[in-house]
């Protein structure tokens, strides 16, 4: 059940991050879930660097992590032409 919860949490976080971040974003359903899960991991990592070893990212930290991942994607993808 924990895995299903993580997937649902990742989907919600990924959708919120995509709504808050303007521009063309990667992916479909699976990419959105992966973006949210990776954002949660990134949010936890950054929180532990700032606040100590016991920090776990909640909704806000996860969304910030997912937005950072989208910003990195936009920086590297730039204005690629889709063929």
Helices and strands as residue ranges (DSSP letters): H 2-20, H 29-51, H 59-77
